[in-house]
Amino acid sequence: MSEHHITPLKTYLAVAGTLFFLTVVTVWVSYFDFGSFNIVIAMGVATLKASIVALFFMHLLWDDKKNLTMFVMSLMFLGIFITVTLLDTGFRGGVNSEVESPINNRAAFYDSLPLTDTHGHPVDEHSADHHGEGEDHH
Amino acid sequence: MSHDNSSPKFLQHHFHDVEQQYETAKLGMWAFILTEVLTFGGLFVAYVVYRSWYPEMFVGANLLLDVNKGLLNTIVLITSSLTMVLAVWAIQKKNQKLSLFMLIATFLFAFMFLGIKYLEYSHKFEVGQLPGEYYSYMGPEIAHLNNPHIFFSIYFIMTGLHGLHVAIGMGLIAWLIYATAKGNLNSEYYTPMEMIGIFWHLVDLIWIYLFPLFYLI
């Protein structure tokens, strides 16, 4: 075991410092509105942080590359999973307007929230009309 | 590695040498990490799909979460990742005492994470920001939002499964503390610490995505 790569302490501290810095950056940036770029920026910073964690803390940088390959492959399959699912859910109703509906028809969906009084409490029998609204709003 | 004739007692007979045993354990660990990515992946898909259906609702509902608590938890978890990696580093450097200290620190940070999470959850239980049909919060700031209960369904499932991983990680780290204190782990054989470390960094890695997805955007 003695021949394993031992990462210098300085590297670990620098990595942690970078992670703290990027955390502060992503929170700070979230107070500005860049429209649809909010998500891109937040996910970009998160991916940068995640890569640093994987490469340095999880030692993938110095490991046999088969481990990195396996990890990257899991992310590729996650990408396929997301893309193919969005190809369905993103274009429902694009071909046939009447097939646009929630995945689970019995799930509670509101066209608008039930009425509330001035204290924010539901006015009446809101638990009774929780269910069954989803089906008839199309 | 020096090839002396007497093989160390932690080397199991079906492995050629110590290095092969270590590499095999690591490959198995990464196979497990792969399944973890796919487990959480399904939930990330749920997040992406519902966010694409209710973009304004997600933007509005994340304002109900406490960014400060989320930020604090992020810092706590990154710190615990650092102490975990330093525990491995210390044992590689033959400093068992420091390694033990770092493991205990990691355990305490994990406990702190769950404590902060408990405060967040109990507040949400109080005001009724709960998943699915248990949702009852009708405060003025969400009056214009449709279906905030979906946001909280996904929030509770994802942070709940993540919290379960933290709890399991605490159990594993507790065992590492025991094994290190007993002297079972040393600079020649620290495979369990390295593997549990990888698991612990995965927990950190997932939180790195959960934090902006739920608290920031």
Chai-1 contact restraints between the chains, C-beta under 6 A:
chainA,res_idxA,chainB,res_idxB,connection_type,confidence,min_distance_angstrom,max_distance_angstrom,comment,restraint_id
A,M1,B,V18,contact,1.0,0.0,6.0,A-B,restraint_1
A,M1,B,E188,contact,1.0,0.0,6.0,A-B,restraint_2
A,E3,B,M1,contact,1.0,0.0,6.0,A-B,restraint_3
A,I6,B,Q92,contact,1.0,0.0,6.0,A-B,restraint_4
A,Y12,B,V85,contact,1.0,0.0,6.0,A-B,restraint_5
A,A16,B,L82,contact,1.0,0.0,6.0,A-B,restraint_6
A,L19,B,I78,contact,1.0,0.0,6.0,A-B,restraint_7
A,T23,B,T74,contact,1.0,0.0,6.0,A-B,restraint_8
A,T26,B,P212,contact,1.0,0.0,6.0,A-B,restraint_9
A,V27,B,L71,contact,1.0,0.0,6.0,A-B,restraint_10
A,S30,B,L216,contact,1.0,0.0,6.0,A-B,restraint_11
A,N38,B,I217,contact,1.0,0.0,6.0,A-B,restraint_12
A,I39,B,I217,contact,1.0,0.0,6.0,A-B,restraint_13
A,A42,B,P212,contact,1.0,0.0,6.0,A-B,restraint_14
A,A42,B,L216,contact,1.0,0.0,6.0,A-B,restraint_15
A,A42,B,I217,contact,1.0,0.0,6.0,A-B,restraint_16
A,A46,B,I208,contact,1.0,0.0,6.0,A-B,restraint_17
A,A46,B,Y209,contact,1.0,0.0,6.0,A-B,restraint_18
A,A46,B,P212,contact,1.0,0.0,6.0,A-B,restraint_19
A,K49,B,I208,contact,1.0,0.0,6.0,A-B,restraint_20
A,A50,B,L205,contact,1.0,0.0,6.0,A-B,restraint_21
A,A50,B,I208,contact,1.0,0.0,6.0,A-B,restraint_22
A,V53,B,H201,contact,1.0,0.0,6.0,A-B,restraint_23
A,V53,B,D204,contact,1.0,0.0,6.0,A-B,restraint_24
A,V53,B,L205,contact,1.0,0.0,6.0,A-B,restraint_25
A,F57,B,S81,contact,1.0,0.0,6.0,A-B,restraint_26
A,F57,B,V85,contact,1.0,0.0,6.0,A-B,restraint_27
A,F57,B,H201,contact,1.0,0.0,6.0,A-B,restraint_28
A,M58,B,I198,contact,1.0,0.0,6.0,A-B,restraint_29
A,M58,B,H201,contact,1.0,0.0,6.0,A-B,restraint_30
A,N67,B,W30,contact,1.0,0.0,6.0,A-B,restraint_31
A,M70,B,W30,contact,1.0,0.0,6.0,A-B,restraint_32
A,M70,B,L34,contact,1.0,0.0,6.0,A-B,restraint_33
A,S74,B,L34,contact,1.0,0.0,6.0,A-B,restraint_34
A,S74,B,V37,contact,1.0,0.0,6.0,A-B,restraint_35
A,L78,B,G41,contact,1.0,0.0,6.0,A-B,restraint_36
A,F81,B,G41,contact,1.0,0.0,6.0,A-B,restraint_37
A,F81,B,V45,contact,1.0,0.0,6.0,A-B,restraint_38
A,I82,B,V45,contact,1.0,0.0,6.0,A-B,restraint_39
A,I82,B,V48,contact,1.0,0.0,6.0,A-B,restraint_40
A,T85,B,V45,contact,1.0,0.0,6.0,A-B,restraint_41
A,T89,B,V49,contact,1.0,0.0,6.0,A-B,restraint_42
A,A108,B,E133,contact,1.0,0.0,6.0,A-B,restraint_43
A,F109,B,N147,contact,1.0,0.0,6.0,A-B,restraint_44
A,Y110,B,N146,contact,1.0,0.0,6.0,A-B,restraint_45
A,Y110,B,N147,contact,1.0,0.0,6.0,A-B,restraint_46
A,T116,B,M138,contact,1.0,0.0,6.0,A-B,restraint_47
A,G120,B,M138,contact,1.0,0.0,6.0,A-B,restraint_48
A,G120,B,G139,contact,1.0,0.0,6.0,A-B,restraint_49
A,P122,B,M138,contact,1.0,0.0,6.0,A-B,restraint_50
A,H130,B,E133,contact,1.0,0.0,6.0,A-B,restraint_51
